[in-house]
Amino acid sequence: MGRGLILGIESSCDETAAAVVERGERTLSSVVASQIATHARYGGVVPELASREHLRAIVPVVRAALAEAGCTLADLDAIAVTSGPGLAGALLVGITYAKALAFARGLPLIAVNHLEGHIHAVLLHEKEAQEDSLDAQSLALVVSGGHTHLYLARPVDGTWRYKLMGRTVDDAAGEAYDKVAKLLGLGYPGGPWIDALARFGDAKAVPFAFAQIKTKLHLAGKPPRTKAAKTAPIAELDTHFMFSFSGIKTAVLRYVELHGLRAEAEARVARILAGARPPQTKDEALALCSQQVLDLIASFQHAVVGDLMKKTFAAAEALGAARILVTGGVAANRELRARFAAEAERRWVRVAFPTLALSTDNAAMIAAAAWPRFVAGEFAGLDLSADPSLVLGR
């Protein structure tokens, strides 16, 4: 073993990323090529366009990561790549390139689950900050545009094991953010815009509520056929730790229709389609939103964060977890961080977040998650392929 340098490659959705991490605890480089400008005009990620942009970016991004780390391919000990879940075409770009590099250099290839990567984003940040209790059993909330999952994460014999405790039965929280932002004529991705504008509205103006999820007895343990729940054994999970965000998305739509806000949203969209520059700053976006829309945004965010908090802390208490890890793109949300931190202090529970840069998709988290597998000799073969529905934990 050399310096323990692992090159991580991430291409599961709309970011092409590469990073070099030393022994799973020190980030030497992290380069991300975003596709936001490509997909913004469509209000969401277009899979075919994402694959094409990954093909354009993968080589220069990897070269930039190696240069930033001050190393070459000859200095690496392994190559790690996201194998799923994600968009099939996007995943294949990263996997194919990683396999080619591993074969050409005779390096071990390590397949990493994207969700495990997000959990290790927090662990990597803690190691770099030299925090205590790095190897404690934790409850991890992975919340992003494609995922809302609760995992019990346990260190076992130098590696990590995960047990699925709860998840969304339909939309992920970040997906609800994006769809509500699109409905209101805001930019893409919607999460940052809603987070920025929510501070200027009344969070109690619209009384959104979440109903208790009921067990689907007719499933008899079979996986549901909903988009976000095809592979997880939802019938075996405690319904108190399960999420659903399609209802609040529909409630926002009904509110917009009943209070005459659709014309205002359509005017914002028409303005951009007519050639006007989309809002670039918070102040520009504020000028385009009425107070009623700002109140709606604040109420929506308050309700979503509240539901995430309620079920996460309930699971932590039921499982006796002394530490909560909150990670994923939505973990960059300022209100979420503030309210989770305040509730954790009130309950005498530790809560940890990744840095803002490590919250969204990146390759440093993939390289960090690969380190325990490298030490354990858990390598992938060159027949590795993409698994868009790859699950983590059972």
ROTORRO-942051 format. One record per residue (C-alpha): residue in one letter; x, y, z. Coordinates in nm, 2 decimals. Example, Ala and Ser with C-alpha at 12.3 -4.5 7.8 and 13.67 -1.06 7.14 Angstrom:
BEGIN
   residuo     east    north       up
         A     1.23    -0.45     0.78
         S     1.37    -0.11     0.71
//
This chain:
BEGIN
   residuo     east    north       up
         M     0.00     0.00     0.00
         G     0.13     0.35    -0.09
         R    -0.01     0.67     0.05
         G    -0.36     0.53     0.04
         L    -0.47     0.76    -0.24
         I    -0.81     0.68    -0.39
         L    -0.95     0.86    -0.70
         G    -1.33     0.89    -0.67
         I    -1.56     0.94    -0.97
         E    -1.92     1.04    -0.94
         S    -2.17     1.07    -1.23
         S    -2.50     0.95    -1.10
         C    -2.71     1.25    -1.20
         D    -2.62     1.59    -1.32
         E    -2.28     1.66    -1.17
         T    -1.95     1.52    -1.31
         A    -1.71     1.49    -1.02
         A    -1.37     1.36    -0.94
         A    -1.17     1.38    -0.62
         V    -0.85     1.24    -0.46
         V    -0.88     1.14    -0.09
         E    -0.60     1.01     0.13
         R    -0.69     0.71     0.35
         G    -1.05     0.81     0.36
         E    -0.98     1.11     0.58
         R    -0.80     1.39     0.40
         T    -0.94     1.55     0.08
         L    -0.65     1.65    -0.16
         S    -0.88     1.76    -0.44
         S    -1.25     1.78    -0.53
         V    -1.36     1.90    -0.87
         V    -1.73     1.92    -0.97
         A    -1.86     2.02    -1.32
         S    -2.23     2.12    -1.28
         Q    -2.49     2.09    -1.55
         I    -2.74     2.33    -1.39
         A    -2.72     2.57    -1.69
         T    -2.80     2.28    -1.93
         H    -3.11     2.16    -1.74
         A    -3.24     2.49    -1.60
         R    -3.45     2.57    -1.91
         Y    -3.64     2.24    -1.87
         G    -3.70     2.28    -1.50
         G    -3.54     1.94    -1.42
         V    -3.27     1.69    -1.53
         V    -3.31     1.55    -1.88
         P    -3.13     1.21    -1.87
         E    -3.01     1.21    -2.23
         L    -2.86     1.55    -2.19
         A    -2.70     1.45    -1.86
         S    -2.52     1.16    -2.02
         R    -2.39     1.37    -2.30
         E    -2.26     1.64    -2.07
         H    -2.09     1.37    -1.86
         L    -1.91     1.24    -2.17
         R    -1.78     1.59    -2.24
         A    -1.67     1.66    -1.88
         I    -1.53     1.33    -1.74
         V    -1.18     1.35    -1.88
         P    -1.10     1.71    -1.80
         V    -1.26     1.68    -1.46
         V    -1.04     1.37    -1.37
         R    -0.73     1.55    -1.50
         A    -0.82     1.86    -1.29
         A    -0.87     1.65    -0.98
         L    -0.53     1.48    -1.02
         A    -0.36     1.81    -1.09
         E    -0.52     1.98    -0.79
         A    -0.41     1.69    -0.57
         G    -0.05     1.71    -0.71
         C    -0.04     1.35    -0.81
         T    -0.06     1.13    -1.12
         L    -0.23     0.80    -1.20
         A     0.09     0.63    -1.09
         D     0.05     0.76    -0.74
         L    -0.30     0.61    -0.69
         D    -0.38     0.30    -0.49
         A    -0.73     0.24    -0.62
         I    -1.02     0.39    -0.82
         A    -1.37     0.42    -0.68
         V    -1.68     0.49    -0.87
         T    -2.05     0.53    -0.81
         S    -2.23     0.22    -0.93
         G    -2.59     0.33    -0.83
         P    -2.85     0.44    -0.77
         G    -2.90     0.71    -1.03
         L    -2.96     0.76    -1.40
         A    -2.84     0.45    -1.60
         G    -2.68     0.64    -1.88
         A    -2.51     0.89    -1.65
         L    -2.38     0.61    -1.42
         L    -2.23     0.42    -1.72
         V    -2.02     0.72    -1.82
         G    -1.84     0.72    -1.49
         I    -1.82     0.34    -1.46
         T    -1.68     0.29    -1.81
         Y    -1.41     0.55    -1.75
         A    -1.32     0.42    -1.41
         K    -1.30     0.06    -1.55
         A    -1.07     0.18    -1.83
         L    -0.84     0.36    -1.59
         A    -0.83     0.07    -1.35
         F    -0.75    -0.18    -1.63
         A    -0.49     0.04    -1.78
         R    -0.30     0.11    -1.45
         G    -0.36    -0.23    -1.29
         L    -0.55    -0.07    -1.00
         P    -0.83    -0.21    -0.78
         L    -1.18    -0.10    -0.88
         I    -1.42    -0.02    -0.59
         A    -1.79     0.02    -0.65
         V    -1.97     0.26    -0.41
         N    -2.34     0.31    -0.34
         H    -2.43     0.68    -0.39
         L    -2.63     0.68    -0.06
         E    -2.34     0.54     0.13
         G    -2.12     0.81    -0.02
         H    -2.36     1.08     0.12
         I    -2.32     0.92     0.47
         H    -1.95     0.92     0.44
         A    -1.96     1.29     0.34
         V    -2.04     1.36     0.71
         L    -1.78     1.12     0.84
         L    -1.52     1.27     0.61
         H    -1.59     1.62     0.74
         E    -1.57     1.49     1.10
         K    -1.24     1.32     1.04
         E    -1.10     1.64     0.87
         A    -1.23     1.84     1.17
         Q    -1.08     1.58     1.41
         E    -1.42     1.54     1.58
         D    -1.47     1.27     1.85
         S    -1.69     0.96     1.84
         L    -1.62     0.89     1.47
         D    -1.70     0.53     1.50
         A    -2.02     0.55     1.70
         Q    -2.35     0.39     1.59
         S    -2.55     0.66     1.42
         L    -2.89     0.73     1.26
         A    -2.83     0.88     0.92
         L    -3.09     1.09     0.73
         V    -3.01     1.10     0.36
         V    -3.23     1.37     0.21
         S    -3.18     1.50    -0.15
         G    -3.36     1.55    -0.48
         G    -3.38     1.17    -0.53
         H    -3.37     1.02    -0.18
         T    -3.52     1.05     0.16
         H    -3.39     0.76     0.37
         L    -3.32     0.68     0.73
         Y    -3.04     0.44     0.80
         L    -2.89     0.29     1.12
         A    -2.52     0.30     1.04
         R    -2.29     0.08     1.25
         P    -1.91     0.03     1.23
         V    -1.84    -0.35     1.21
         D    -1.48    -0.48     1.18
         G    -1.34    -0.17     1.02
         T    -1.62    -0.12     0.77
         W    -1.97     0.01     0.79
         R    -2.30    -0.17     0.78
         Y    -2.64    -0.01     0.72
         K    -3.00    -0.10     0.81
         L    -3.29     0.07     0.64
         M    -3.52     0.22     0.90
         G    -3.74     0.45     0.70
         R    -3.79     0.62     0.36
         T    -4.03     0.80     0.14
         V    -4.30     0.61    -0.02
         D    -4.33     0.85    -0.32
         D    -4.14     1.18    -0.38
         A    -3.82     1.27    -0.21
         A    -3.81     1.59    -0.02
         G    -3.57     1.76    -0.26
         E    -3.80     1.65    -0.55
         A    -4.09     1.82    -0.38
         Y    -3.88     2.14    -0.35
         D    -3.79     2.14    -0.72
         K    -4.15     2.07    -0.83
         V    -4.30     2.34    -0.60
         A    -4.03     2.59    -0.73
         K    -4.12     2.50    -1.09
         L    -4.49     2.54    -1.01
         L    -4.42     2.89    -0.87
         G    -4.21     2.99    -1.17
         L    -3.88     3.00    -0.98
         G    -3.55     2.87    -1.11
         Y    -3.39     2.53    -1.11
         P    -3.28     2.37    -0.89
         G    -3.56     2.49    -0.67
         G    -3.42     2.41    -0.32
         P    -3.17     2.71    -0.30
         W    -3.44     2.95    -0.42
         I    -3.70     2.83    -0.17
         D    -3.44     2.84     0.11
         A    -3.34     3.19     0.02
         L    -3.70     3.33    -0.01
         A    -3.86     3.15     0.28
         R    -3.70     3.39     0.53
         F    -3.92     3.67     0.40
         G    -4.25     3.49     0.44
         D    -4.48     3.39     0.73
         A    -4.42     3.02     0.80
         K    -4.76     3.00     0.98
         A    -4.96     3.16     0.70
         V    -5.06     2.83     0.53
         P    -5.13     2.54     0.77
         F    -4.98     2.24     0.59
         A    -5.01     1.91     0.76
         F    -4.88     1.55     0.71
         A    -5.11     1.25     0.76
         Q    -4.98     0.94     0.93
         I    -4.88     0.68     0.67
         K    -5.08     0.35     0.70
         T    -4.95     0.00     0.64
         K    -5.04    -0.13     0.29
         L    -5.17    -0.47     0.40
         H    -5.24    -0.57     0.04
         L    -4.87    -0.56    -0.05
         A    -4.80    -0.86     0.17
         G    -4.43    -0.77     0.19
         K    -4.40    -0.71    -0.18
         P    -4.24    -0.38    -0.30
         P    -4.48    -0.11    -0.41
         R    -4.48    -0.01    -0.77
         T    -4.43     0.36    -0.71
         K    -4.14     0.53    -0.87
         A    -3.94     0.59    -0.55
         A    -4.01     0.26    -0.38
         K    -3.96    -0.02    -0.63
         T    -3.70    -0.22    -0.44
         A    -3.72    -0.14    -0.07
         P    -3.93    -0.38     0.15
         I    -4.15    -0.10     0.27
         A    -4.41    -0.34     0.43
         E    -4.14    -0.44     0.68
         L    -4.07    -0.08     0.80
         D    -4.22     0.11     1.09
         T    -4.47     0.35     0.93
         H    -4.38     0.62     1.19
         F    -4.04     0.65     1.02
         M    -4.18     0.67     0.66
         F    -4.22     0.99     0.46
         S    -4.45     1.11     0.19
         F    -4.41     1.44     0.01
         S    -4.65     1.41    -0.28
         G    -4.94     1.53    -0.07
         I    -4.78     1.86     0.02
         K    -4.69     1.92    -0.34
         T    -5.05     1.87    -0.44
         A    -5.16     2.10    -0.15
         V    -4.94     2.38    -0.28
         L    -5.09     2.33    -0.63
         R    -5.44     2.36    -0.48
         Y    -5.35     2.67    -0.29
         V    -5.20     2.83    -0.60
         E    -5.52     2.76    -0.79
         L    -5.76     2.87    -0.52
         H    -5.58     3.19    -0.44
         G    -5.52     3.31    -0.80
         L    -5.14     3.27    -0.78
         R    -5.11     3.08    -1.11
         A    -5.11     3.39    -1.32
         E    -4.83     3.54    -1.12
         A    -4.62     3.22    -1.16
         E    -4.69     3.20    -1.53
         A    -4.59     3.56    -1.57
         R    -4.25     3.48    -1.42
         V    -4.21     3.19    -1.66
         A    -4.33     3.40    -1.96
         R    -4.08     3.68    -1.87
         I    -3.79     3.43    -1.90
         L    -3.93     3.27    -2.22
         A    -3.95     3.62    -2.37
         G    -3.58     3.66    -2.33
         A    -3.55     3.83    -2.00
         R    -3.26     3.72    -1.78
         P    -3.37     3.48    -1.50
         P    -3.32     3.62    -1.15
         Q    -2.96     3.58    -1.04
         T    -2.98     3.70    -0.68
         K    -3.22     3.69    -0.38
         D    -3.32     4.05    -0.43
         E    -3.40     4.00    -0.79
         A    -3.62     3.70    -0.71
         L    -3.79     3.89    -0.42
         A    -3.89     4.17    -0.66
         L    -4.08     3.91    -0.87
         C    -4.27     3.75    -0.58
         S    -4.58     3.88    -0.40
         Q    -4.60     3.86    -0.02
         Q    -4.86     3.58    -0.05
         V    -4.62     3.37    -0.26
         L    -4.34     3.43     0.00
         D    -4.58     3.32     0.28
         L    -4.66     3.01     0.08
         I    -4.29     2.93     0.03
         A    -4.21     2.98     0.40
         S    -4.50     2.76     0.51
         F    -4.40     2.49     0.26
         Q    -4.05     2.48     0.39
         H    -4.15     2.50     0.75
         A    -4.38     2.20     0.71
         V    -4.13     1.98     0.52
         V    -3.84     2.05     0.76
         G    -4.08     1.98     1.05
         D    -4.18     1.64     0.91
         L    -3.82     1.55     0.85
         M    -3.73     1.65     1.21
         K    -4.03     1.47     1.37
         K    -3.96     1.13     1.22
         T    -3.58     1.15     1.24
         F    -3.58     1.23     1.61
         A    -3.85     0.98     1.68
         A    -3.64     0.71     1.51
         A    -3.33     0.82     1.70
         E    -3.51     0.79     2.03
         A    -3.66     0.45     1.95
         L    -3.33     0.31     1.84
         G    -3.13     0.47     2.12
         A    -2.90     0.65     1.87
         A    -2.69     0.92     2.04
         R    -2.58     1.08     1.71
         I    -2.77     1.19     1.40
         L    -2.60     1.24     1.06
         V    -2.80     1.46     0.82
         T    -2.67     1.46     0.47
         G    -2.76     1.50     0.10
         G    -2.84     1.81    -0.10
         V    -3.13     1.92     0.12
         A    -2.89     1.92     0.42
         A    -2.75     2.24     0.28
         N    -3.08     2.41     0.37
         R    -3.03     2.68     0.63
         E    -3.36     2.64     0.81
         L    -3.31     2.26     0.82
         R    -2.97     2.29     0.98
         A    -3.08     2.55     1.23
         R    -3.39     2.36     1.35
         F    -3.22     2.02     1.36
         A    -2.93     2.17     1.56
         A    -3.17     2.34     1.81
         E    -3.38     2.02     1.85
         A    -3.07     1.81     1.90
         E    -2.94     2.05     2.17
         R    -3.28     2.03     2.34
         R    -3.27     1.65     2.34
         W    -2.90     1.62     2.43
         V    -2.84     1.43     2.10
         R    -2.54     1.50     1.87
         V    -2.62     1.61     1.52
         A    -2.36     1.64     1.24
         F    -2.38     1.78     0.89
         P    -2.13     1.77     0.60
         T    -1.99     2.10     0.47
         L    -2.20     2.28     0.22
         A    -1.97     2.16    -0.06
         L    -2.00     1.80     0.05
         S    -2.38     1.81     0.09
         T    -2.45     1.81    -0.28
         D    -2.31     1.54    -0.52
         N    -1.94     1.52    -0.52
         A    -1.66     1.26    -0.56
         A    -1.48     1.31    -0.23
         M    -1.76     1.13    -0.05
         I    -1.73     0.84    -0.30
         A    -1.35     0.81    -0.24
         A    -1.40     0.83     0.14
         A    -1.67     0.56     0.14
         A    -1.43     0.34    -0.07
         W    -1.15     0.34     0.19
         P    -1.30     0.08     0.43
         R    -1.37    -0.14     0.13
         F    -1.01    -0.10     0.00
         V    -0.87    -0.20     0.34
         A    -1.11    -0.50     0.35
         G    -1.02    -0.60    -0.01
         E    -1.38    -0.56    -0.14
         F    -1.31    -0.50    -0.50
         A    -1.53    -0.50    -0.81
         G    -1.46    -0.69    -1.13
         L    -1.43    -0.53    -1.47
         D    -1.78    -0.66    -1.55
         L    -1.92    -0.39    -1.31
         S    -2.22    -0.22    -1.46
         A    -2.47     0.04    -1.35
         D    -2.75    -0.04    -1.12
         P    -3.00     0.25    -1.13
         S    -3.21     0.10    -0.85
         L    -2.92    -0.01    -0.62
         V    -3.03    -0.03    -0.26
         L    -2.84     0.03     0.06
         G    -2.92    -0.18     0.36
         R    -3.21    -0.41     0.42
//
